[in-house]
Amino acid sequence: MGGVNLLRSPLVLNDEDGELILPVVQTGRQNPGMPVMPPFPLPPDDVKAIAEYIHSVVATARPQGAPPAGAEVALNIVVGDAKAGAAYFASKCASCHSATGDLQGIASRVSEPMQLQNLWVAGIGGGGGRGGRGTAAGAAPTEASSRRPVTVAVTTADGQRVQGRLDRIDDFIVTLTSADGLQRTFRRVGDVPKVEITDPLDGHKKLFVQYTDKDIHDVTAYLVTLK
Ligand code: HEC
């Protein structure tokens, strides 16, 4: 496939008569991971004519986001190589997870491959049969509350160490709730008290910047087999 689908492009939708399309055509586009669009040094009037043409096509096209004409297509996102995914899992994920331990049956708990992919790529959503990350924007708070919390250990100047769930931190205070349910706030002055934060998802955040599309597809293809 070439560039983006112009019928669904917000830029095209927001363009009135070429003013947004013009700079793209004249300077081209080079976004990482996207096919390069070369610049077309056309005179503005020509671009305007092209823009008009695009708008006329959009106007007669089917509604935004409508599936293509014909039979409905179920999008198959399981396009990776499960074997390669298993190897990737062994080298990058197995330090924290196990296919026969915590992730056993993950594909049965989260049977929708797209959700499963979102779940592991974002690393959010606890187990226990939750559906994983939904696509609705409003789903975020529930996810946040069901994932393992970020914890903090505070060591005061006199050597007292208090641990708990991190509630809030800024340059001036740190607030935590310890296991007994007690909430405590410490004033921070420079490095005192000492504050150590543990985010259970650090591992995911570090990996997140390393995944290629192929890694993502392969690992998902592998996880789908963990029924
Ligand atoms: C450094 C440790 C670490 C590494 C490495 C790591 N994870 Fe995780 N992963 C976690 C933690 C912690 C959670 C959150 C568990 C929770 O919230 O209960 C998690 C959550 C998940 C979940 C959701 C589990 C569930 O039951 O909802 C999946 C799926 C997952 N990871 C897959 C992966 C895959 C695939 C990789 C490798 C590409 C990976 N993880 C690498 C620590 C790690």
Residues whose N, C-alpha, C, O or C-beta is under 5 A from the ligand:
A	BS01	HEC	K92 C93 C96 D102 L119 W120 G123 I124 G125 G126 G127 S146 R147 R148 P200 L201 G203 H204 V219
